[in-house]
Amino acid sequence: MKKTSLSLLKKLFPVALATSLTFSAAAADTVKVGVLHSLSGTMAISETSLKDVLLFTFDEINKGGGIKVGGKNYLIEPVVVDPASDWPLFAEKAEQLLVKDKVAVIFGCWTSVSRKFVLPVVERNNGLLFYPVQYEGEELSQNIFYTAEAVNQQAIPPVDYMLAEGKKKFYLLGSDYVYPRTTNKILKQYLKMKGIPDSDIVEIYTPFGHQDYQTIVAAIKAFAAGGKACVISTLNGDTNIPFFKEFANAGLTSENCPVVSFSISEDEFRGLPAKELAGHLGCWTYFMSLKTPENDKFVKDFLAWVKDPKVTGVDFKVTGVDPKGRVTCSPMNLSRIGVNLWKQAAEKADSFEVDKVRAALIGQKFKGPAGEVTMQENHHLVNNVFIGETLPSGQFKVIKTFNAVAGEPFSEKFLK
Amino acid sequence: MTQSFPKREFLIVGILAAIVLVVLPCLNAFTPPESAFHVSTFSLSLYGKYLTYAILALGINLLWGYTGILSLGQCLFFSLGGYALGMHLMLMIGRLGQYKADIPDFMVFLEFPAKYPETGGLPPHWIPFKSFWFAALMVVVVPAVVAYIFGWLAFRSRIKGVYFSILSQALTYAACLMFFRNDFTFGGNNGLTDFKTILGYDINSPGVKRALYLCSGGLLLLTYLFCRWLTSTKYGLIQRAIRDSENRVLFSGYATANFKLFVFVLAAIISGVGGALFVPQVSAINPSEMTPAKSLEAVVWVAVGGRGNMLGPIIGAVGINAFKSYATHAFAEQWPYIIGFLFIFVTLFMPKGIIGLPEQFRTIKRRIQQRNKSVDTPAESAVATTSEGVAK
């Protein structure tokens, strides 16, 4: 019964709003945009940064006059929800954003499982989701745009690099979930194609939150004894600390057995001691240390924004932004690129309708902090890929660049 | 007082049941979407989810509120029921998955066809789940068997109180870790998701959503009536006696372990059925439903609603989850503080939960009145309060 009075209120409200708007400025047209990142629970530590960078990007766009559609300037009005690292809640919140708030687009999700829960929701409501975090591929939804690095953009390039450095033995170590499993499966096939025999490839998984890496490190030491070995790590989160500590204790270094980690970016070093990882490698489509005018501006503006966070032009109060020790990282850059690509596509389509925006997104280009990206027909980006060496400061020094690598979600297409 | 209580309770239940089972679905089905009275399919499905949580809460209440067994692992049975039906739904996807294969997607990328070549990649224990009725049977059987084995070991060894709580928590955590493993053949961390059809109907169509909602509501009502009946029988009396003083019951010649085992298995079945209805409405299940935190949360619903009473847990489960849905949207940043404060407040100041509030107020009122009228004859004031209480 409460519901009816509520919807009645909602029915009356637009009238009141509309009348009040006629008196205020003409530029008050807004478009609602959903932000679906966990702000509490286990994933909050990673996902809050993405919420921050999204709000920052909305502020950037609003300051620049918003989005021009149908001869009007629309300002972005964020709708921030908290799916609380709870997967069914991700599905519920996504549906709420699409059905109740009627948002034009959703930016969100970090873990693959959250995306898997949201996928049926955006498909059945014909919504639009931008997904910004490196993932395992093997998925292509008409309603999702993956600005994230696909496996061939993050895993294959460092393996090529290692092969070029003369490495002959590969130890594939990961946390036991779908992203490491799929990545390693693809890498194994790829290494075999490159002539590495089965006996020189080891594949090991440890559970989430695993602490005891003594046995595994001992095995790695034996494996690396002959030289020419490296470790490809898809270990997640804080299990990296005991692993790298044990690794150093065993006398292994980036010299005699380098480790390439796929899940550690600058933002993770806010919680991990970087000096334990110094010298080891990372691979992303963006590093904070990149020297381009676009990146200088992005970093400078973002660091200024966190001190005084707001979204210009709309009635939205930004809370919960931590101003201390902030960095930028690849998922953050890809979130921002997603917003900009969507803006450009909406302007090109001259509409916020999902079907029209989707069509306009294909072929959309954006000159981002790490160079130009292009949205392909397969909903993945063409992006530059960088291999970086970890510095004790928690930054990466770029040691190798692969230009314009086209993201491909299905491994059978690039394993030829 | 005790005589008139059930009548009033059944009146309340009747009204609630009419709203849940008749009014809301009708508003969803027969009003146009632009009407102010329209209930969207999304809302209905969301309420359906709360109702399945309420079924789980009833199971916990039967255990905790009536028998004094605090199990912190009830979500394990909820998930097992969910997985049983989820497996069937997963197999019904057929070739509509990403790989257009006969087996579920995760089996393709885990290379099951190479592991189980004789069945085309399907692990042998998945095969019978092609039948809906087998899956439906397993929804009841699997939680019951797990509960029976665990309960038999625990109660036979006279494990009770906090030790039982810890063990039950360990059980669900162990299961959670096991299900997380991809080798365990239940989809690992991603779990089971992206279902397409149920009994041949499109699982996302409004009609099926409404039917699932009605099933949840109907099952909740049946569970409620069953629990209400069970606790009013002689068996229920023994149940409460065990809660209040197990040793006395034991020395009176009752095998309390068997009684406890029975109620533990029963609660597991109730939870399993709740889980089986949860999965098609949420469209997914994953091992995080088995984390101890989830089971703790469910216990909190019961505590907030009011245990030892059949309506309280329903109010707690629906109320808290509805509030959570609202608050994670309206106060995305602050909601954990609000809900945390609420939990602390309830535990400290409302020992009987929301359902116990009127009684709590009556007691406070009586105390104040007695203090004021201490000069008057005590008999008179007592009559006055009761009549006032009834009038309310």
Interface residues (C-beta under 8 A of the other chain):
Chain A: K3 T4 S7 L8 K11 L39 S40 V79 V80 V81 D82 P83 A84 D86 W87 P88 L89 A91 E92 K93 E95 Q96 V99 K100 S112 V113 K116 F117 L119 P120 V121 R124 E138 E139 L140 D176 Y177 V178 R181 T182 K185 Y205 P207 F208 T319 G320
Chain B: A36 F37 H38 V39 S40 F42 S43 L46 K49 Q98 Y99 D105 F106 F109 L110 E111 L177 F180 R181 N182 G188 N189 N190 G191 T193 D194 F195 N204 V282 S283 A284 N286 S288 E289 K324 S325 T328 H329 A332 E333 Q334 W335 P336
